[in-house]
Amino acid sequence: MRQYQLALDAAEISLSPSHPQTLQLLQALTHLCRRMGEYDAADEFAKCHNAHVQLGNFEETADAARRLNNLGDVLYKKGEYGKAEPLWKQALQIRLKVLRAEHPDTATSLNNLGSLYESQGRYDETEPLLNQALQIRLKVLGAEHPDTALSLNNLAGLYESQGRYDEAEPLYNQALQICRKVLGVEHPDTATNLSHLALLYNSQGRYDEAEPLCKQALQMRLKVLGAEHPDTATSLNNLGGLYKSQGRYDEAEPLYNQALQMRLKVLGAEHPDTATSLNNLGGLYKSQGRYDEAEPLYNQALQIFLKVLGAEHPDTKTTESNLNRLRDEMAK
């Protein structure tokens, strides 16, 4: 990474900020940091790239759409949904204009915007975008392409969020089979699909089916992504949630704590996933009657959700309800 930075410094000194070589180096740094899970650094490089582009002649081109999409991706992963949305909308409009309605990049923009709306609890806006992206990918890329699997997985996730479990399960299974076949059994996308299927089984009380999938996803992520990657934290959180559902509190607590510390370090104190960990740990303490420890965690999670997602988001409402019920029980 230091070699990239040195090359970038040299390019900015000897060339103009909007020179193609300077822009390419900024893109390389953005992608490298994103792959390493260093989202703050990726965000800074992406912002620098975007600013440099503005110094030149910005045109509505496929490359411009890609740059907007990449910057939106960085902001989305940081939980800055309000900042990501206009970038992804602009990227979609450019792609519809300069590419075609059934281009793979157009499908990517539709999928991204749909995922963003789901993260904000805007389910009615989510479904048509995810369905449209899926249909484009099936037609253009085929039924066994990794991007098709991603669309299947995302649509299944929406259905699960809405309690439509019977519709979600076959999509999750289909996505998992594609990933295993095309990407291999130890690919991060395969781990993601295992994790999502495990969460579905947990929601249905199918614990014996969920646990081996949760553990398998965690081991894959530890091996491929490392111990301090956001997806590894997600697997720790999910396994902790599974144990909590079964009343295995002593096994759940260290997993919840480990996930929280990892998210604080990698994602920061105001990321929605950090708030989720705080809420989950608060719920565990409440289940154990540890009300004095649960209350500040619920309250901290609520403040993050209010700031980042807003008062009407489902996660905000759930956490607020959790806090109010806890306080009612403490008052009694």
Secondary structure as UniProt FT lines:
FT   HELIX           2..14
FT   TURN            17..18
FT   HELIX           20..35
FT   TURN            36..37
FT   HELIX           39..55
FT   HELIX           62..77
FT   TURN            78..79
FT   HELIX           81..98
FT   TURN            101..102
FT   HELIX           104..119
FT   TURN            120..121
FT   HELIX           123..140
FT   TURN            143..144
FT   HELIX           146..161
FT   TURN            162..163
FT   HELIX           165..182
FT   TURN            185..186
FT   HELIX           188..203
FT   TURN            204..205
FT   HELIX           207..224
FT   TURN            227..228
FT   HELIX           230..245
FT   TURN            246..247
FT   HELIX           249..266
FT   TURN            269..270
FT   HELIX           272..287
FT   TURN            288..289
FT   HELIX           291..308
FT   TURN            311..312
FT   HELIX           314..331
//
